[in-house]
Amino acid sequence: MAREWSRGGRLRDALDRTKYPALNSASMRVEGSDDDALILRTLAQAYCDSIVGRDFTDIGMYRRDRKVWIVVASKFTPPAIKEAGQISAAALTLVNQARSQARRCGRNSFSAVPPLALSSALTRAASIHARDMATHDHFEHEGTDGSTAAQRVTRVGYTWRAVAENIALGPTNAQQVVDGWLNSPGHCANIMSGNTTEMGIAFAINPRDSGDIYWSQVFAAPLNR
């Protein structure tokens, strides 16, 4: 990554080219000397926080023409699929905590609403879409087969009278993904809607080197209740 960064451009571009799945990263560059002791003193003076920071676990360095490029980072480790049940339960708790209080979503105000129940059928619908997005690098509400959220809910055998969906790309845990949705007016409105009574949530990981996490959250109310 340090070598790639030395070729020009942003560190973000070097991260993308090397496919290093960074959770956190920082960069340092020292020019004009090949004296190791002087380079170390310069790094200690200018980049002490990055060097000793607990957020970083890996380091890479590249030297050329009296210049040194250094990158420190920590590698992102995606949640295991076996943790999906725990993550779903945690997300449901956070969503219901949000629904228990009046809230503003952008310009709109919402009263507190009853808690949602976790639905295995809606979780299947969410899982189908999360896997579809991750497999095809396709971050859209419309599936790669042209399906809508309502159609995916119908396909899993759920007869509904209301359906809504939130999606996300990037958060690594339930707290991050729910916080992100609550900070987005449209997603927040879906969470605070009194028209739905059940929820499903799922995540899927891009099977290629990027390790991106795609999330789908599906809300619905059954027709006969």
C-alpha positions in Angstrom: 0.0 0.0 0.0 2.9 2.4 0.8 4.5 1.6 -2.5 1.2 2.2 -4.3 0.7 5.5 -2.5 4.2 6.6 -3.5 3.1 6.5 -7.1 0.8 9.4 -6.6 -2.8 10.0 -5.8 -4.7 9.7 -2.5 -4.2 7.0 0.1 -7.8 6.0 -0.5 -6.8 5.1 -4.1 -3.8 3.1 -2.9 -6.1 1.2 -0.5 -8.5 0.4 -3.4 -5.7 -0.8 -5.6 -4.1 -3.1 -3.0 -7.5 -4.4 -1.8 -6.4 -4.1 1.8 -9.7 -4.1 3.8 -8.8 -1.2 6.1 -11.0 -0.4 9.1 -8.7 2.5 10.1 -5.6 3.9 8.3 -3.2 6.8 8.5 -0.3 7.9 6.3 3.1 9.5 6.9 5.7 10.8 4.5 9.3 12.1 5.2 11.4 13.7 2.5 15.0 14.9 2.1 17.0 12.5 4.2 18.3 8.9 4.2 19.5 9.1 7.8 17.4 6.6 9.7 17.8 8.3 13.1 16.7 11.7 11.6 13.7 10.0 9.9 12.7 8.4 13.2 13.0 11.7 15.1 10.9 13.4 12.4 8.2 10.7 12.6 8.1 10.9 16.4 7.7 14.7 16.4 5.2 15.0 13.6 3.2 11.7 13.7 3.4 10.5 17.3 -0.3 9.9 17.7 -0.5 7.7 14.6 2.6 5.7 15.6 1.5 4.9 19.1 -2.3 4.8 18.4 -4.1 1.7 19.5 -6.3 1.9 16.5 -3.6 0.5 14.2 -2.1 -3.0 14.1 -0.2 -3.2 10.8 2.5 -1.1 9.2 4.0 -0.8 5.7 6.9 1.3 4.5 8.4 2.1 1.1 11.7 4.1 0.5 12.9 5.8 -2.7 15.1 8.7 -3.6 15.5 10.0 0.0 11.7 9.8 0.5 9.9 7.4 2.9 6.2 6.6 2.7 4.6 4.9 5.7 1.1 3.6 6.1 -0.4 2.3 9.4 -3.7 0.5 9.5 -5.9 -2.0 11.1 -7.6 -4.7 9.0 -11.3 -4.9 8.9 -12.6 -8.3 10.0 -16.2 -8.8 8.9 -18.7 -10.3 11.3 -19.2 -14.1 10.9 -22.4 -15.3 9.4 -22.9 -17.4 12.5 -23.3 -14.2 14.4 -26.3 -13.1 12.3 -28.9 -14.1 15.0 -27.1 -12.0 17.6 -26.8 -9.1 15.2 -30.5 -9.2 14.2 -31.5 -9.3 17.9 -29.2 -6.3 18.7 -30.6 -4.3 15.7 -34.2 -5.1 16.8 -33.4 -3.8 20.3 -31.9 -0.6 18.9 -34.8 0.0 16.5 -37.4 -0.5 19.3 -35.5 1.8 21.6 -35.7 4.4 18.9 -39.4 3.8 18.3 -40.2 4.1 22.0 -39.5 7.9 21.9 -40.9 10.7 19.8 -38.3 11.7 17.2 -37.6 14.0 14.3 -36.6 12.5 11.0 -35.4 15.5 9.0 -38.3 17.9 8.8 -40.9 15.4 10.0 -41.9 14.7 13.5 -42.9 11.2 14.7 -44.7 10.1 17.8 -43.5 7.1 19.8 -44.9 3.9 18.3 -45.2 0.3 19.5 -42.2 -2.1 19.2 -41.7 -4.3 16.2 -41.4 -8.1 16.3 -38.7 -9.9 14.5 -40.1 -12.0 11.6 -38.2 -15.0 10.2 -40.0 -14.5 6.8 -39.0 -10.9 6.6 -35.4 -11.8 7.6 -35.4 -14.3 4.6 -36.5 -11.5 2.3 -33.8 -9.2 3.7 -31.2 -11.9 3.4 -32.1 -12.5 -0.3 -31.6 -8.9 -1.1 -28.4 -8.5 1.0 -26.8 -11.5 -0.8 -27.9 -10.2 -4.2 -26.4 -6.8 -3.5 -23.1 -8.2 -2.2 -22.7 -10.8 -4.9 -23.2 -8.3 -7.7 -21.8 -5.1 -6.2 -25.3 -3.7 -6.6 -26.4 -1.1 -4.0 -30.0 -0.5 -5.0 -33.5 -1.2 -3.6 -34.3 -2.9 -6.9 -32.9 -6.4 -7.1 -30.7 -7.5 -10.0 -33.7 -9.4 -11.3 -35.8 -6.2 -11.2 -37.6 -7.2 -8.0 -39.0 -4.7 -5.5 -39.0 -5.1 -1.7 -42.7 -5.9 -1.8 -42.2 -8.6 -4.4 -39.4 -10.2 -2.4 -41.6 -10.2 0.7 -44.4 -11.8 -1.3 -42.0 -14.5 -2.7 -41.1 -15.7 0.8 -44.8 -16.3 1.5 -45.6 -13.2 3.5 -49.0 -11.7 2.8 -48.7 -8.0 3.6 -50.6 -4.8 3.8 -47.6 -2.5 4.1 -43.9 -2.9 3.2 -40.8 -0.7 3.5 -37.1 -1.3 3.2 -33.8 0.2 4.3 -30.5 -0.7 2.8 -26.9 0.2 3.8 -23.4 -0.4 2.7 -20.4 -0.3 5.0 -21.4 -0.5 8.6 -19.7 -3.3 10.5 -22.2 -3.9 13.3 -25.8 -3.3 14.4 -25.1 -0.1 16.3 -23.4 1.5 13.3 -26.1 0.5 10.8 -29.1 1.6 12.9 -27.4 4.9 13.8 -26.8 5.5 10.2 -30.4 4.9 9.3 -31.7 7.1 12.1 -29.5 9.9 10.9 -31.0 9.7 7.4 -34.5 11.2 7.2 -36.1 8.7 4.8 -34.6 5.6 6.6 -35.5 7.1 9.9 -39.1 7.6 8.8 -39.3 3.9 7.9 -38.1 3.0 11.4 -40.6 5.3 13.1 -43.6 4.3 10.9 -46.6 3.1 12.8 -47.9 1.3 9.6 -45.6 -1.7 10.1 -45.5 -4.2 13.0 -42.7 -6.6 12.1 -39.1 -6.4 10.9 -36.4 -8.5 9.3 -32.8 -7.7 8.9 -29.8 -9.4 7.3 -26.3 -8.6 6.1 -24.1 -10.2 3.4 -20.4 -9.8 2.7 -18.9 -9.1 -0.8 -17.2 -12.5 -1.6 -14.4 -10.7 -3.4 -11.4 -9.0 -1.8 -13.2 -5.7 -0.8 -15.1 -7.3 2.1 -17.9 -4.7 1.8 -20.9 -5.4 4.0 -24.4 -4.9 2.5 -27.4 -4.6 4.8 -31.1 -5.0 4.1 -33.8 -4.2 6.6 -37.4 -5.0 5.7 -40.5 -3.7 7.5 -44.0 -5.0 7.0 -47.5 -5.6 8.5 -49.4 -8.8 7.7 -52.7 -8.4 5.9 -54.7 -10.4 8.4 -53.6 -8.6 11.5 
